C-alpha cells in the first residue's frame, strides 16, 4: 500500500529542482567510479578547445627547493596535470616555456601559509610564503583546472583565516571508530611502522583543502597510544603527514601515568597535575615523543567528562590540569587542546560547561586552547550557539564541529551541514563592541588578537572505499575544511565547488544536486527536531532512530498541555541568563524568541501561535509531513540524473535515498504520533490513523501468533477499517481483522500471523482497507524467533531475573555446564546485561564480555541449524565471533545500538549426537554479545 498524504514543494526547493531539469544535449555515460578519489579527480578535460589551450600552457613542473612539502607539491602537480591533460607531465630542473613553477617567497601580508598563483607570459608561478602555502597553492591551481577555468582567470591570492585547522579522529586502538559510519579506522595501528599507500592519499586529501593538524585517536583515549613501544610506529605515520604539511597530534588519557607504570616496582598511583612524579612522567614522555616526532602538534584531552579521568579527581581545576601539560609542551612549540564538553551535575545539561569554564577565563596558559562544541548540548541539528563563545575573551578557543553525522542521520540521511555551520560562525555574541564579536571572529583570532585558535572537525573518515560511508558524505568533510580556511565563503560557493570537483561540470547534475543539498539540513531538521527541541533519540544508543520517550525530562518536558524546556532566567534553569543582555532579552522572552529555538528555550502550550500563524502543535504535524515529502522529492530528482552520473555512484546514491525515505518516514510517524498521543489535538488538515504495537514486536516462527495492533483515530470523524499483516512471501500465513474507532479514540485489532519456522528480522507492513494515511504501518521491524516446541534447543541468554521468552530455557552467567540439561558455561562465565522493559523478552538482555568465553551445548544426531541473536538495545554492538575449535562458524559486523541480527551456522551431531564447545569472542578489547541460541 503506497500512501501520500499531500503534495508539497509546489515552489521553493521543488521549483529549484524543476528549474534544474532542463533539456540537455546528448552525452556519454561517464565511466564508473567508486568515490575513492573524493574531490581529487584528475579526469581528462572534455572541452577540446580548453584542453588544447591547457596543453600548450602547461608542459612541465619545476620545484624550486628541496623541502619534502615542496616535493609533494611538485609530485601532485605532475600527477594532476598528467590526468587532466591526458599526457605525461614531467618534473624538471629547468624552467622552460609552459613551466608550472612552485616555490616559496616571504610575504608578510599573506601570513605563514598564504600563496599566490600568477600566470606569466611563458609560465605559471605558484608561490607560497612557506612550504605549506606553496602546497596549498598547487592544489588550488589544479582545482581551477578541474573546474575548467580559462587561462585568463587562474590568477589568485589567498591565505587561511584560522591558524589551527584540525581534524579530530575518534579512532580506537582496535580500529573501531566511535560514531563512525564508514568502516574501520584507516590506520592499521599494529602494522606500523609499516605504511600503506592510503596514508599518503589521506594526507593528500587533508592538504588539498588546507587541513594542517590531525588528532589521530579517540578523545576517549587509551593510554596505550603513549606506550613507548608504539611511538616508533606513530613516528612513521607522522613522517607521511609531515611531507604533506600536516602535524600529527594524539588524544591523551589523563591517567596515563597510572596505567603505564602499573606493574613497575614503584608505580604512580595518582594523576594529580600538581604531583611531582606525575609532572616528571609527563615531561619524560613528551621528551620521548619529540625525539621521535620533532613536529608533534600536541595533545587533545577530554577530562572529567563521561567517565574520563581528570584533575577534578584531585581537587584541581581544568585550568590547572591543562597548564601542567601545556607547560611541558611549550618548549617544543607544542600545544594543549582541552575540551570544555562536560555535563555532570545541574538539572540542565546546557548550562553546566559554562558554569565550569567561564570562571577560569584568563587562567589557561598561552599555548593551551579550550575546544568548545558549537552548541551547549551535543551536535544537535539545531541548538543555540554555546554561550562560552564570547564568554572566554582571555582564553584561546577552538570551535568543535561534528562532521560525522552522529545526530544528523549517520550515513543514511543526507544532511549537508555547511548552512548550519555558517549560521553558527556568523552568530554575533554581543559581548564586545557593537554586536560583535562573531564566533568566526573568535576562532580566527580577529576578536582578541590570538594565534592559537581555530576550528576542529570530528571527522567522518573510515576505511570504506568511498571514505565516508556514502557518496555524498564527503561534502561535509570538504565543507568543514573550506570554512576552516575561510568562514566568509557562502554555502552556495562551497557546495558548488565540491560538486564540480566530485561530479564534473555537467550543469544539470550541478543544479539538481545543489538544490537538494542546500535544502537537506533544514529538511532533516523539519522531521526530527521540532522548533529546536533536539535530542529525541535514545541517549545511550546510536543516536539514529527516533525515541522521544527516552529523553522525556532530558531534552523536553512533554505533557498533555504542552512541551519544551524552560531554560529562562526568570522561571527556568537560568540558561538564557548566560548570554549577553541582547540575547537574554530575545531568548528569555516567549514573544521574542526565534521560532526555530522556541522549544529549546521555553516550555510552550500546544495552542501557542508561531510567527507563521500556526499553532505550535500544528507546526509539529506539518513540518514532519512536509519534511518527509521533501525527502521523497530529493529521491525523485536524483532519479532524473540517470545516465549523467556514472552508473556505480548513481546506483549507490539512489540506494541511499531509498533508505533515507524509509527512515524519514519512521521519524515522521514516531514524532507525530508521540505528540498527538499527548495533546489529542486533531490536525487542521486531513487526519490520520496511527498504529502502535502494545504487545511488542516479537513473533514466533512456525506457530500462529495473535499480533495486537492499537489503532488510534487522529481525525475528527469515526473510521472503520480492515487490517492484515502484509505477507513477506508465500511462507507466511495471515488473516484479517476489523475495527472501528471513534474520532480521537483507539481500538485494538488482533491480527493472525504465522511466520515460517525461521530466526530472522523483517520490516513488516500492515495493510489497511480502505487505504488511508496510517502512521506506523510500514517498515516496522519485527524479530522472528522459532517456536521452542519445534527446536532441539532454545536458549534465552541474559540475566538471572529478566523476563523469559515463552518456552525457552534461561542461560545466565550462573548457568554452568550440566550434562543432563545439555547446555551451560565452561570455565569463567561472562557478564549479563539487561536494557530494560522498552525491549521484548528476547532482545532486552544478553550475556557478553571482553575475554572469550565458552558455551557448551549438546547437539542431537544428524545435521542441525544453529541460530544466534546478536545486538544491544543500548550502545553500539561490536562484532561477535562464534567458533568451534579453530573453525569460525559465524561473525557479525559492527551493529548500531538498537539493531540486532541473527547469525547462522550448520553443525552436525554425527550418528549419536555430541557436545560442542562454542567459543564466543570479539575483536581485541571489544565486547561480544549473545542474546539467544537456537538449534533447529
ABEGO torsion letter per residue (X at the ends): XBBBABBBGABEAAAAAAAABBBBBBBBBBBBBAGAAEABBBBBBABAAAAAAAAAABABBBBBEABAAAAAAAAAAAAAAAAAAGBBBBBBABBBBGBBBBBBBBBAAAEAABBBBBBBAABBBBBBABAAAAAAAAAAAAAAAAAGBBAAAABBBBBBABABBBBBBABBAAGBBBGBAAEBBABBAAAOABBBAAAAAAAAAAAAAGBABBBABBABBBAAAABAAAAAAAAAAAAAAAAAGBBBBBBBBAAAAAAAABGBABBBABABAABAAAAAAAAAAAAAAAAABAABAEBBBBBGBGGBBBAAAAGBBAAAAAAAAAAAAAAAGBBBBBBABBABEEABAAAAAAAAAAAABGABBAABBBBBBABABBGBABBBBBAABGABAABBBBBBBBABBAAAGEAABBBBAAAAAAAAAABBAGABBEAOBBAAAAAAGAAAGBABBEBBBBBABBABAAGAGBAAAAAAAAAAAAAAABAABBAAAAAAAAAAAAAEABAAAAAAAAAAAAAAAAAAAAAABBGGAEGABBAABAGABBBAAAABGAABBBBAABBEBBABAAABAGAAAABBAAAAAAAABAAABBAAAAAAABBBBAABBBAAGBBAAAAAAAAAAAAAAAAAAAAAAAAAABGABBAAAAAAAAAAAAAAAAAAAAAAAAAAAAAAAAAGBBBABBBBBBBBBAAEABBBBGBBBBBBBBBBBBBABBBBBBBBBBBABAABBBBBBBBBBBBGBBBBBBBBBBBBBBBBBBBBBBBBOBBBBBBGABGBBBBBBBBAAABABBBBBEBAABBBBBGBBBBBAABBBBAAAGBEBBEBBBBBBBAEAABBAAAABBBBBABBBBBBBBBBBEBBBBBBBBEBABBBBBBBBBBBEABBABBBBBBBBGBBBBBBBBBBAEAAEBBBBBBBBBBBGBBBBBABBBBX
